Amino acid sequence: MLSIRKATEQDATHIVKIKNEIARNTTFFLRSKDDEEEREEDYRRKIGEREKKGGLTIVAEEGGKVIGFLSFSRVPYVRFCHTGTFGMGVKRDSRGSGAGSSLLQYLIRWGREEEGLEKIDLEVFSHNEKAIQLYQKFGFCEEGRQRKVMKIREEQYSDVIFMGLFI
């Protein structure tokens, strides 16, 4: 059974493992297999800092194992603090399990209860079609695009799509 809960610092081990797996095997994250891997101790610190600043880190668990995560951060500036942005990832062998949808449902429900939060933003690479479809399913709309930001390989690029949801 799938469940969603707030992450603890102990979850950093599992989250970093998922992030590094995705970076090694896809082109959906900023970090690639050629970049330095994220470190557990760095992410452990981020979990606590993010929450102190009005953010959130959640995990999806199935059978007691962490299979996905979502990290949401509020923008710290007064003129922008009504917004925030997130990133998420699900283990390769757990994609299609509903984990991504459950993580987004939790974020949106939580966000509607957060004082002063009006909008959730995200950035997604244009070649990540399944993620774009998921975001659209939850009402996120494309708001802009930067062309050829990611170089996948020689002569192959991906745009960054900016999406948002007013909650």
The 8 nearest C-alpha neighbors of each residue, nearest first, counted from 0:
[[1, 61, 62, 2, 60, 63, 96, 59],
 [0, 2, 61, 60, 59, 3, 98, 62],
 [1, 3, 60, 59, 61, 0, 4, 101],
 [4, 2, 59, 58, 60, 102, 57, 1],
 [5, 3, 57, 58, 6, 2, 59, 60],
 [6, 4, 57, 56, 58, 7, 3, 55],
 [7, 5, 57, 56, 58, 10, 4, 8],
 [6, 8, 9, 10, 5, 46, 11, 47],
 [7, 9, 43, 10, 11, 46, 6, 47],
 [10, 8, 7, 11, 12, 43, 6, 13],
 [11, 9, 8, 12, 7, 13, 6, 14],
 [12, 10, 14, 43, 9, 13, 8, 39],
 [13, 11, 10, 15, 39, 14, 16, 9],
 [14, 12, 16, 10, 11, 15, 17, 65],
 [15, 13, 11, 17, 16, 12, 18, 10],
 [16, 14, 18, 17, 12, 13, 11, 19],
 [15, 17, 13, 19, 14, 18, 20, 12],
 [16, 18, 20, 14, 15, 19, 90, 21],
 [19, 17, 15, 21, 20, 16, 14, 22],
 [18, 20, 22, 16, 21, 17, 15, 23],
 [21, 19, 17, 23, 18, 22, 16, 24],
 [20, 22, 18, 24, 19, 23, 25, 17],
 [23, 21, 31, 19, 20, 32, 24, 30],
 [24, 22, 32, 20, 21, 31, 19, 25],
 [23, 25, 21, 22, 20, 26, 32, 31],
 [26, 24, 27, 21, 22, 23, 28, 31],
 [25, 27, 28, 22, 31, 151, 24, 29],
 [26, 28, 25, 127, 124, 29, 22, 21],
 [29, 27, 30, 26, 22, 31, 21, 25],
 [30, 28, 31, 27, 26, 22, 149, 124],
 [29, 31, 28, 22, 34, 32, 36, 33],
 [32, 30, 22, 33, 34, 23, 29, 26],
 [31, 33, 23, 22, 34, 30, 24, 35],
 [34, 32, 31, 35, 30, 23, 36, 22],
 [35, 33, 31, 32, 30, 36, 22, 37],
 [34, 36, 37, 33, 32, 30, 31, 38],
 [37, 35, 19, 34, 38, 32, 30, 22],
 [36, 38, 15, 35, 39, 19, 41, 42],
 [37, 39, 41, 40, 36, 42, 15, 12],
 [40, 38, 42, 41, 12, 11, 43, 15],
 [39, 41, 43, 42, 38, 44, 11, 12],
 [42, 40, 44, 39, 38, 43, 45, 37],
 [41, 43, 45, 39, 44, 40, 11, 46],
 [42, 44, 8, 40, 11, 46, 45, 41],
 [43, 45, 42, 41, 46, 47, 48, 40],
 [46, 44, 42, 48, 43, 47, 49, 41],
 [47, 45, 49, 43, 44, 48, 8, 42],
 [48, 46, 50, 45, 49, 44, 51, 43],
 [49, 47, 45, 51, 50, 46, 44, 52],
 [48, 50, 54, 52, 46, 47, 51, 45],
 [49, 51, 54, 53, 52, 55, 47, 48],
 [52, 50, 48, 49, 53, 47, 54, 46],
 [51, 53, 49, 50, 54, 48, 73, 75],
 [54, 52, 50, 51, 73, 49, 55, 72],
 [55, 53, 72, 50, 49, 71, 73, 52],
 [54, 56, 71, 50, 70, 49, 57, 72],
 [55, 57, 70, 6, 69, 5, 71, 46],
 [58, 56, 5, 6, 69, 4, 68, 55],
 [59, 57, 68, 67, 4, 3, 6, 5],
 [58, 60, 3, 67, 66, 2, 65, 68],
 [61, 59, 65, 64, 2, 66, 1, 63],
 [62, 60, 1, 63, 64, 0, 2, 65],
 [61, 63, 64, 0, 60, 1, 65, 2],
 [62, 64, 61, 60, 65, 0, 1, 2],
 [65, 63, 60, 61, 62, 66, 59, 13],
 [64, 66, 60, 59, 67, 13, 58, 61],
 [67, 65, 90, 60, 59, 89, 64, 93],
 [68, 66, 89, 59, 88, 58, 65, 90],
 [69, 67, 58, 87, 57, 88, 59, 14],
 [68, 70, 87, 57, 56, 86, 58, 102],
 [71, 69, 56, 85, 86, 55, 87, 57],
 [70, 72, 85, 55, 54, 84, 56, 69],
 [73, 71, 54, 83, 84, 49, 85, 74],
 [74, 72, 83, 54, 82, 75, 53, 80],
 [73, 75, 80, 83, 76, 79, 82, 72],
 [76, 74, 80, 73, 77, 79, 52, 72],
 [75, 77, 79, 78, 80, 74, 73, 81],
 [78, 76, 80, 79, 75, 81, 74, 82],
 [79, 77, 76, 80, 81, 75, 74, 82],
 [78, 80, 76, 77, 81, 74, 82, 75],
 [81, 79, 74, 82, 77, 76, 75, 78],
 [82, 80, 116, 117, 115, 79, 118, 83],
 [83, 81, 118, 80, 119, 79, 116, 73],
 [84, 82, 73, 119, 72, 74, 120, 71],
 [83, 85, 120, 121, 72, 71, 119, 73],
 [86, 84, 71, 70, 121, 72, 87, 69],
 [85, 87, 70, 69, 71, 121, 88, 84],
 [88, 86, 69, 68, 70, 85, 89, 67],
 [87, 89, 67, 68, 69, 90, 18, 17],
 [88, 90, 67, 66, 94, 91, 93, 68],
 [91, 89, 93, 66, 92, 17, 67, 94],
 [90, 92, 93, 94, 89, 21, 20, 17],
 [91, 93, 90, 94, 89, 95, 66, 96],
 [94, 92, 90, 91, 96, 95, 89, 66],
 [95, 93, 96, 91, 92, 89, 90, 98],
 [94, 96, 97, 93, 98, 99, 92, 91],
 [97, 95, 94, 98, 93, 99, 1, 100],
 [98, 96, 100, 99, 95, 101, 94, 1],
 [97, 99, 101, 100, 96, 102, 59, 67],
 [100, 98, 102, 101, 97, 103, 89, 67],
 [99, 101, 103, 97, 102, 98, 104, 133],
 [100, 102, 104, 98, 103, 99, 97, 105],
 [101, 103, 99, 105, 100, 104, 98, 106],
 [102, 104, 106, 100, 105, 101, 107, 99],
 [105, 103, 101, 107, 106, 102, 108, 100],
 [104, 106, 108, 102, 103, 107, 109, 101],
 [107, 105, 103, 109, 104, 108, 110, 102],
 [106, 108, 110, 104, 109, 105, 103, 111],
 [107, 109, 105, 111, 110, 106, 104, 112],
 [108, 110, 106, 112, 107, 111, 105, 113],
 [111, 109, 107, 113, 112, 108, 106, 116],
 [110, 112, 108, 109, 113, 166, 107, 116],
 [111, 113, 110, 109, 114, 108, 116, 107],
 [114, 112, 110, 111, 116, 115, 109, 53],
 [113, 115, 116, 112, 111, 110, 117, 81],
 [114, 116, 81, 117, 113, 80, 82, 112],
 [117, 115, 81, 114, 113, 82, 118, 110],
 [118, 116, 81, 166, 165, 82, 115, 119],
 [117, 119, 165, 82, 166, 164, 116, 81],
 [118, 120, 164, 83, 163, 84, 82, 165],
 [121, 119, 163, 84, 162, 83, 164, 118],
 [122, 120, 84, 162, 85, 161, 163, 123],
 [121, 123, 161, 160, 162, 159, 124, 120],
 [122, 124, 160, 159, 125, 121, 161, 127],
 [123, 125, 159, 126, 127, 158, 160, 157],
 [124, 126, 158, 127, 157, 159, 160, 123],
 [125, 127, 128, 124, 157, 158, 27, 123],
 [128, 126, 125, 124, 130, 129, 27, 131],
 [127, 129, 131, 130, 126, 132, 125, 124],
 [128, 130, 132, 131, 127, 133, 134, 126],
 [129, 131, 133, 132, 128, 127, 134, 123],
 [130, 132, 128, 134, 133, 129, 135, 127],
 [133, 131, 135, 129, 130, 134, 136, 128],
 [134, 132, 130, 136, 131, 135, 129, 137],
 [135, 133, 131, 137, 139, 136, 132, 130],
 [134, 136, 139, 138, 132, 137, 133, 131],
 [137, 135, 133, 134, 138, 132, 139, 131],
 [138, 136, 135, 134, 139, 133, 103, 104],
 [137, 139, 135, 136, 140, 164, 134, 163],
 [140, 138, 164, 135, 163, 134, 162, 137],
 [141, 139, 162, 163, 142, 138, 135, 164],
 [140, 142, 162, 161, 143, 160, 163, 139],
 [143, 141, 162, 161, 140, 163, 144, 160],
 [144, 142, 161, 141, 160, 145, 162, 159],
 [143, 145, 160, 159, 161, 146, 158, 142],
 [144, 146, 159, 158, 148, 160, 147, 143],
 [145, 147, 158, 148, 144, 159, 157, 156],
 [146, 148, 158, 156, 157, 149, 145, 150],
 [149, 147, 158, 146, 157, 159, 145, 150],
 [150, 148, 157, 156, 147, 151, 158, 159],
 [149, 151, 156, 152, 155, 148, 157, 147],
 [150, 152, 156, 155, 149, 26, 157, 153],
 [153, 151, 155, 150, 154, 156, 149, 157],
 [152, 154, 155, 151, 150, 156, 149, 157],
 [153, 155, 152, 156, 150, 151, 147, 157],
 [156, 154, 152, 151, 153, 150, 157, 147],
 [157, 155, 150, 147, 151, 149, 154, 158],
 [158, 156, 147, 149, 125, 124, 148, 126],
 [157, 159, 146, 147, 125, 148, 145, 124],
 [160, 158, 124, 145, 144, 123, 125, 122],
 [159, 161, 144, 123, 122, 143, 124, 125],
 [160, 162, 122, 143, 142, 141, 144, 121],
 [163, 161, 141, 140, 142, 121, 120, 139],
 [162, 164, 120, 139, 140, 119, 121, 141],
 [163, 165, 139, 119, 118, 166, 138, 120],
 [166, 164, 118, 117, 119, 163, 139, 120],
 [165, 117, 118, 111, 164, 107, 119, 110]]
